[in-house]
Amino acid sequence: MQFAALSRWHWIVIAVLIGLVIGLVRSADDGDLHGINVNGYGLILADQQQFENSLIQDYEGTRLFSDPVIYPHRSTDAAGKPTLVYIVAGRYWDGHPREKNGKTVAEWLPRCFIATTPYKPRVGLSDGSGKVIQEFPTVIEFMGALRNRYGVSCRYAWWAVYPAWTSLGICTVLIGGVWPIVINLLTWGRFTRPPEAKALSLWGVRAPKAPPSTPKPAVQYSGPDDLEEQLHSAATSNPTSEEASTPNRLLATGPLDAVTQRPADEREFAADDDDFYPTERHPHAKPPR
């Protein structure tokens, strides 16, 4: 099947199915965070104090923990109860330069920090009255306080809050909206499909009723002579269309021409036991006396 033969509503249905599958897979992937390398986020930075200091400190204008993005993640606590944590992912440099291509460089690598709820900071941040804040509802409010105090910028991954709905919406827009336009441009050179001829509707169409057939009279048998008379009368009373359209032709009553007959063939054919085909038999001449 060609892609151009599919209508827009076909692509919307395909987009919904693909979006639901991707969303369910992403939702099922949310669970416990194991190991030191979290897939998609980088190595875990376990030291909270080091994490907060790297958000504030910089090297040649670049924060040690730069480009932070906050991802909500549904997990379970030590008691097995569902809980919501936040993963702060970004690029981190531990302050130790490395040798690369014969040069000493500072290399930022993917790292992440898992922040529990509520979030209790290690660095001292005061409110408007000068009182040190001991606890924030989430790390999002903590990052907001760092932005107001130290100019730390961060982003919130709103698309990760409801992964199923996010995947459904993205697939619907791309596959159900953008992709049909691309196909129309490549196939017909226009944004929409050309109008198609409407098919004739067969709604309400009924087959014509057959005319009632006249039953033929039954032939009753009462004897050979009576049967012949009844068949003859039935044939003459109900002639077929071909017989009715063809006039009766009278037989010629003049003298018939004589047909010449060929002389009879007096040859004889027979086959012996060892013959395959019959052969003509010739009478043997009698020997002279």
ABEGO torsion letter per residue (X at the ends): XBAAABBAAAAAAAAAAAAAAAAAAAAAABBBBBEABBBGAEBBBABAAAAAAAAABBBGGBBABBGBBBBBBBBBBAAGBBBBBBBBBBBBBAGBBBBBGGBBBBBBBBBBBBBBOBBBBABBBBBAAGBBBABBABAAAAAAAAAAAAGBBBBBBAAAABAAAAAAAAAAAAAAAAAAAAAAAAAAGBABBBBBBBBBBABGBBBBBBBBBBBBBBBBBAEAAAAAAAAAAAAAABBBAAAAABBBBBBBABBBBBBBBBBBBABBBBBBAABABBBBBBBBBBBBX
